[in-house]
Amino acid sequence: MATVTANGVQQENGFSTTNSAGRMNGLTIGQNTIPMKDHDAIKLFIGQIPRNLEEKDLKPLFEEFGKIYELTVLKDRFTGMHKGCAFLTYCARESALKAQSALHEQKTLPGWPGTQGSEETSQL
């Protein structure tokens, strides 16, 4: 049976399924949170990622806009080589919209070959 605490967090057997705003975006077991996405979450395509950047390098850039549900850099199944693109899903739709408006044709990553003269950059 679920109980609701004073701050509106739903708990059942010590598990919390809502955040402080009352929105469901993670399952908390003790100190660990398993991310969950909202029903209206958006999956973003990220293109022109420099091939030297991996998920661990990209995650801090996108985390500033919200909690990430999934970030997957696409790789060739035979060679394991980075394809230069990724899919990103935030837990909340609003986070995806914030990231899109802040980064789309605004943010440039170093390392994408041949985009601005001799300087290697990549525009998201």
SEBA-805268 format. One record per residue: x, y, z of N, C-alpha, C in turn. Coordinates in pm, whole numbers, m for minus. Layout:
<atoms>
     n_X     n_Y     n_Z    ca_X    ca_Y    ca_Z     c_X     c_Y     c_Z
       X       Y       Z       X       Y       Z       X       Y       Z
...
</atoms>
This chain:
<atoms>
     n_X     n_Y     n_Z    ca_X    ca_Y    ca_Z     c_X     c_Y     c_Z
      84    m118       0       0       0       0      88     125       0
      54     220     m84     133     343     m96      92     443      11
     189     519      54     164     627     149     218     755      92
     160     867     131     208     997      84     260    1072     205
     384    1118     196     446    1191     306     404    1338     300
     447    1414     398     409    1555     408     453    1638     287
     565    1601     226     612    1679     110     555    1628     m22
     460    1536     m18     394    1491    m140     465    1380    m212
     567    1319    m152     641    1212    m217     571    1080    m187
     534    1009    m292     467     881    m276     570     774    m244
     545     696    m139     638     591    m100     564     461     m79
     630     353    m116     575     221     m92     691     132     m54
     688      76      64     794     m12     111     931      54     103
     939     184     130    1067     255     129    1111     302      m8
    1030     281    m113    1065     324    m248     990     452    m280
    1058     549    m337     996     674    m377     989     678    m528
     874     719    m584     860     723    m729     834     861    m784
     830     963    m699     808    1099    m749     915    1191    m694
     942    1299    m767    1040    1395    m719     973    1500    m632
    1049    1599    m588     996    1699    m495     886    1784    m558
     880    1790    m691     774    1866    m758     650    1781    m779
     655    1656    m733     542    1567    m748     538    1496    m882
     644    1509    m963     647    1445   m1094     723    1314   m1086
     678    1217   m1158     741    1086   m1157     857    1084   m1256
     980    1072   m1207    1093    1065   m1298    1208     985   m1241
    1182     900   m1144    1287     816   m1091    1237     732    m976
    1294     617    m963    1263     527    m853    1380     531    m758
    1357     575    m635    1464     587    m537    1459     469    m442
    1570     398    m434    1585     287    m342    1702     323    m252
    1672     364    m129    1778     412     m41    1836     540     m98
    1967     538    m127    2035     656    m183    2047     650    m335
    2007     540    m398    2021     523    m543    1890     556    m613
    1900     622    m728    1783     654    m808    1795     589    m945
    1693     514    m981    1685     453   m1113    1601     549   m1198
    1657     607   m1306    1582     706   m1383    1460     646   m1451
    1352     723   m1452    1231     688   m1524    1194     809   m1608
    1135     786   m1724    1098     900   m1807     948     924   m1800
     911    1049   m1822     770    1087   m1829     708    1024   m1953
     577    1010   m1952     508     949   m2067     522    1032   m2194
     547    1161   m2182     560    1248   m2299     705    1291   m2326
     800    1211   m2279     943    1242   m2299     977    1244   m2448
    1078    1322   m2482    1122    1337   m2622    1259    1273   m2639
    1276    1196   m2747    1407    1142   m2782    1468    1236   m2884
    1584    1293   m2851    1653    1387   m2938    1762    1316   m3019
    1779    1358   m3143    1891    1312   m3225    1999    1418   m3215
    2121    1376   m3182    2235    1467   m3173    2330    1431   m3286
    2353    1525   m3376    2439    1499   m3491    2571    1574   m3483
    2661    1537   m3569    2793    1599   m3583    2872    1600   m3452
    2871    1486   m3384    2950    1471   m3262    3091    1429   m3303
    3192    1499   m3255    3328    1457   m3287    3352    1313   m3244
    3420    1239   m3326    3440    1096   m3300    3528    1066   m3180
    3597    1168   m3130    3680    1146   m3011    3600    1162   m2881
    3474    1205   m2889    3391    1222   m2771    3301    1099   m2750
    3298    1050   m2628    3216     935   m2592    3102     981   m2501
    3017     887   m2459    2904     919   m2373    2948     991   m2245
    3058     944   m2186    3107    1006   m2061    3149    1151   m2082
    3191    1186   m2203    3231    1323   m2235    3110    1413   m2264
    3006    1354   m2321    2888    1430   m2361    2789    1451   m2246
    2786    1357   m2154    2687    1360   m2046    2688    1492   m1967
    2804    1544   m1924    2804    1671   m1849    2744    1788   m1927
    2765    1791   m2058    2711    1898   m2142    2558    1898   m2138
    2498    1778   m2144    2353    1768   m2150    2286    1763   m2013
    2359    1722   m1910    2301    1713   m1775    2261    1849   m1718
    2320    1956   m1767    2286    2087   m1714    2142    2127   m1745
    2077    2056   m1837    1939    2087   m1874    1837    1998   m1805
    1883    1893   m1740    1791    1805   m1668    1846    1665   m1656
    1771    1583   m1588    1811    1445   m1563    1799    1363   m1691
    1907    1293   m1725    1911    1212   m1847    1858    1073   m1819
    1766    1029   m1903    1714     893   m1894    1806     798   m1970
    1845     839   m2093    1931     754   m2175    2011     840   m2274
    2138     809   m2287    2226     873   m2385    2304     762   m2454
    2285     751   m2585    2348     643   m2661    2422     700   m2781
    2553     685   m2782    2634     722   m2898    2630     603   m2994
    2594     628   m3119    2583     520   m3216    2720     476   m3265
    2736     344   m3272    2862     285   m3318    2833     178   m3422
    2928     160   m3512    2917      56   m3614    2919     m80   m3546
    2827    m167   m3581    2818    m296   m3512    2934    m389   m3542
    3000    m370   m3654    3110    m459   m3690    3246    m406   m3642
    3267    m277   m3660    3398    m220   m3625    3400    m157   m3486
    3283    m123   m3433    3277     m54   m3304    3313      93   m3314
    3330     142   m3436    3368     282   m3457    3249     374   m3433
    3276     486   m3372    3180     593   m3342    3124     646   m3475
    2992     662   m3487    2931     711   m3610    2913     863   m3614
    2946     932   m3504    2936    1078   m3503    2798    1130   m3470
    2712    1046   m3411    2579    1091   m3371    2532    1011   m3250
    2424    1060   m3188    2373     996   m3066    2224    1021   m3053
    2161     944   m2966    2023     968   m2925    2024    1001   m2777
    1943    1099   m2739    1937    1145   m2601    1791    1155   m2559
    1758    1094   m2446    1624    1104   m2389    1637    1156   m2247
    1568    1264   m2218    1563    1317   m2082    1445    1252   m2008
    1450    1256   m1877    1338    1206   m1796    1215    1294   m1815
    1235    1424   m1832    1124    1518   m1846    1128    1587   m1982
    1012    1604   m2041     998    1670   m2170    1057    1812   m2168
    1034    1884   m2058    1081    2022   m2048    1234    2031   m2059
    1304    1932   m2007    1450    1930   m2015    1495    1920   m2160
    1429    1837   m2238    1464    1821   m2380    1439    1951   m2456
    1329    2017   m2426    1299    2143   m2494    1399    2252   m2457
    1441    2256   m2331    1543    2353   m2287    1676    2326   m2358
    1716    2200   m2364    1842    2165   m2430    1837    2198   m2578
    1726    2169   m2642    1713    2197   m2785    1723    2346   m2813
    1653    2427   m2736    1657    2571   m2762    1793    2632   m2728
    1863    2576   m2630    1993    2630   m2592    2106    2583   m2683
    2095    2464   m2740    2208    2406   m2813    2191    2400   m2965
    2070    2386   m3016    2050    2369   m3159    2101    2490   m3237
    2199    2466   m3320    2267    2568   m3400    2326    2680   m3314
    2354    2651   m3187    2412    2748   m3096    2547    2700   m3041
    2555    2573   m3006    2673    2516   m2941    2761    2447   m3044
    2891    2473   m3038    2987    2412   m3128    3086    2329   m3046
    3105    2204   m3087    3198    2115   m3019    3329    2108   m3097
    3443    2105   m3030    3571    2092   m3100    3589    1951   m3153
    3651    1940   m3270    3690    1808   m3319    3619    1756   m3441
    3513    1820   m3492    3446    1770   m3612    3522    1818   m3734
    3569    1727   m3820    3656    1766   m3931    3587    1848   m4039
    3657    1954   m4081    3620    2029   m4199    3497    2118   m4191
    3464    2175   m4076    3344    2257   m4071    3372    2407   m4077
    3483    2452   m4023    3511    2595   m4027    3658    2618   m4059
    3688    2614   m4187    3825    2635   m4230    3918    2529   m4176
    4031    2573   m4120    4127    2477   m4067    4096    2436   m3924
    4009    2514   m3857    3971    2479   m3721    3863    2371   m3724
    3885    2266   m3649    3790    2155   m3648    3689    2177   m3537
    3563    2199   m3576    3455    2221   m3480    3330    2146   m3524
    3236    2131   m3434    3110    2064   m3464    2996    2143   m3402
    2894    2173   m3483    2780    2248   m3435    2666    2152   m3409
    2605    2162   m3289    2493    2075   m3254    2366    2128   m3313
</atoms>
